[in-house]
Amino acid sequence: MSSRPFEPKLLTVLREGYSLKTFSKDLIAGIIVGIVALPLSIAFAIASGVKPEQGLYTAVIAGFLISLLSGSRVQIGGPTGAFIVIVFSIVQKHGYDGLALATIMAGVLLIIMGLARLGEVIKYIPYPVTVGFTSGIAVIIFTTQIKEFFGLNVALPEHFIPKWITYFKSIPHIDIQSAIIGVLTLFILIFWPKVSRKLPGPLVAIVASTAAVHFLNLAVPTIGSRFGTIPNHFAAPHFPPISFDLLSQLSSSALAIALLAGIESLLSAVVADGMTGRKHRSNIELIAQGAANVITPLFGGIPATGAIARTATNIKSGGQTPVAGIIHAITILLLFLVFGKWAELIPMATLAGILMVVAYNMSEWQLFVKLLRSPKSDIAVLLITFLLTVLVDLTVAIEVGVVLASFLFMRRMVDVTQVRSITKFMNEDERSDLSDNPAADPNAIAARKVPMGVEVFEINGPFFFGATDKFRDTMRGIQKPPKVLILRMRHVPTIDATGLRALEDTVQKAKKDGITVILSAANARLMKRLNNAGITEQIGKENILPEIDEALLRAEEILKNKK
């Protein structure tokens, strides 16, 4: 673990020394990523139901803050496709002020998560959940862009299936010119990387399609015709109005934004670690994301997080430190101020084509198909999360997916935890063997004499609320009460409050029945919790022993005293 878990990577870089050679690499990478991010930021904003410039505000402000405070050397932050569905929904219900407030709330939650050191926990949200809602978001993004891609002048229903019914009914009304521009965009995005990877495909598609519309005088919708003039300045700071009712209504949306931002940013940081061989600091990364999402909405921005594709582009372009991310934000700012008005000429069908490719890449359909070969429980979580995202609501999908995955995890932990009697009432020369291969386990009961009147139970696995019924059922299975009950806990890593209660009930019942309980091989963490719960006093310190041999000797001593 890092000795400076809350130190931004930029400070680490400056402390270690920053050379001119490194700066030159960061400069080139930052400019390239800035050029890539410009059209994506506009497209994400429009798809989210806000103005084009709001995507640029986010890319500049959030992109700068995330790189400044990031726990990763190469993380690039800004608006991403993951937020489109939830942002659009909030804007439709509560307007931009509602979105701004939800984003600020999410930012505060992210900061709290980081300070509480929950960065490692968020990374372990089950894979079927993340793939399920990510694929669902991709399907929704693709679906919403069909209207602009084909230039359809129709009012779309809110829900997924009615949207597709409307599309099929609107086939006779497809605008051929818009469709041609959309297809041209897809063609460039698919085949341009085979020509050159130095010049970003989205930029080439925008320049080519915009030029085609202008010189051929095509009558297709553009950003300017749809949204009017794009300002070349930032909005004045504005804090959204707050009310208790609005905070309550936006709480689940804010939680969804926070979880999405946390998951995607840490996922992006993990991908970056794999590409660079370095290790990010997850908790300060969450704090960086939180700070960006608190401040950006004050200037008209939308939710932001670490962007996997842009981060990968940064690394492939030679980015070495957070300075590249800062330069990326400055590049977008300069392009916005100087060429912002030219963005008004970009055809809507071009942005739709770009977002369709983003949706395709985001869907990771190969992984989705691969997961369909997983255990049935994981398939159920994957499909339920996916279908809820597409047909109901992203917030519901995330919440249900995480809860389902948690239940399945608990079920698997219950299956892992075992409570078994490893002795039977026997003659002195009889032995009970837990291990199939006693030689492999020198501490096995098979190599030891267990006196008559002594019963040994072994608990293997976490002793938590999910396993307590199994423990109680096993205890009830004792047909003839022994004089001494040894509870062997060498393979119990932890115990929760329910487990403590079950253990306490067993000790108290044993006392009533005249049975002495001996505890064997509990680790230091267990002992601390047993002490705090007062169970060690009930058992008696003389009956709590570190090894099974000592426990058996103690049992023999008790048997002699009971004769």
BELQUIBEL-V704949 format. One line per field, one symbol per residue. phi: phi as a letter, one per 20 degrees, with the letter a starting at -180 (. if undefined). psi: psi as a letter, one per 40 degrees, with the letter a starting at -180 (. if undefined). burial: b if it has 9 or more other C-alpha atoms within 8 Angstrom, else e. A space follows every 50 residues. Layout:
BEGIN
phi = ???
psi = ???
burial = ???
END
This chain:
BEGIN
phi = .ffcfdegffffffffoceffffffffffffffffffgfffffffffend fgffffgfffffgfffffdfedfcfddrfcfgegfffgffffecmfgfff ffffgfffffffgffelegffffefgggffffffffffffggffefgffd medceeffeffggffffffegfdfeffffffffgffgfffdfgfebdfef ggfffffffffffffeleecfcgffednfefdbeffgbeffcbfffgffe ffffffffffffffffffffgfgfedmdcedfffffffffgfffegffdn ecgcbfdfffffffffeofdbfgffffgfffffffffedgffffefffff fffffffgffffflfffgffffeeggfffffgffffffffedafgfffff gffgfffffffffffffcccfdccfbffeecdceefcgffcfeffgeced ffndddddddofecgfdffffffffffffcgeecdedecfddfbbdffff ffffffffffffemdeeddcmfffffffffffemfffffnffddcfcfff fffffffffffef
psi = iiegdehidddddddehhiddddddddddddddddddddddddddddeei idddddddddddddddddeieidehhiaiiddeddddddddddeiddddd dddddddddddddddefeddddeehiddddddddddddddddddedddde fhgihhididdddddddddedeehhdddddddddddddddeddedhedhh dddddddddddddddefhgihiddddeahhifiiiihhhiihidddddde dddddddddddddddddddddddddeeihihdddddddddddedddddfe iiiiihhdddddddddeehdieddddddddddddddddedddddehiddd dddddddddddddfdddddddeeiiddddddddddddddddciddddddd ddddddddddddddddhhhiheiihiideiihhdhdgddegeeiddeihh iiehhhhhhhihgaddedddddddddehdhhidhhhhhfdfhdiiadddd ddddddddddddefhhhhhhfhidddddddddeedddddhdeehididdd ddddddddddde.
burial = eeeebebbbbebbeeeeeeeebbebbbbbbbbbbbbbbbbbbbbbbbbbb bbbbbbbbbbbbbbbbbbbbbbbbbbbbbbbebbbbbbebbeebbbbbbb bbbbbbbbbbbbbbbeebbbebbebeebbbbbbbbbbbbbbbbebbbbbb bbeeeeeeebebbbebbeebeeebbebbbebbbbbbbbbeebbeeebeeb bbbbbbeebbebbeeeebebbbbbeebeebebeeeeeeebeeeeebbeeb bebbbbbbbbbbbbbbbbbbbbbeeeeeebbbbbbbbbbbbbbbbbbbbb bbbbbbbbebbbbbbebbbbbbbbbbbbbbbbbebbbeebbebbbbbbbb bbbbbbbbbbebbbeeebeebeeeeeebbebbbbbbbbbbbbbbbbbbeb bbebbeebebbebbeebbbebbbeebebeebbbeeeebeeeeebbbbebb bebbbbbbbbbbbbbbbbebbbebeeeeeeebbbbbbbbbebbbbbebbb ebebebbbebbeeebbbbbbbbbeebbebbbeeebbeebeeebbbbebeb bbebbbebbeeee
END
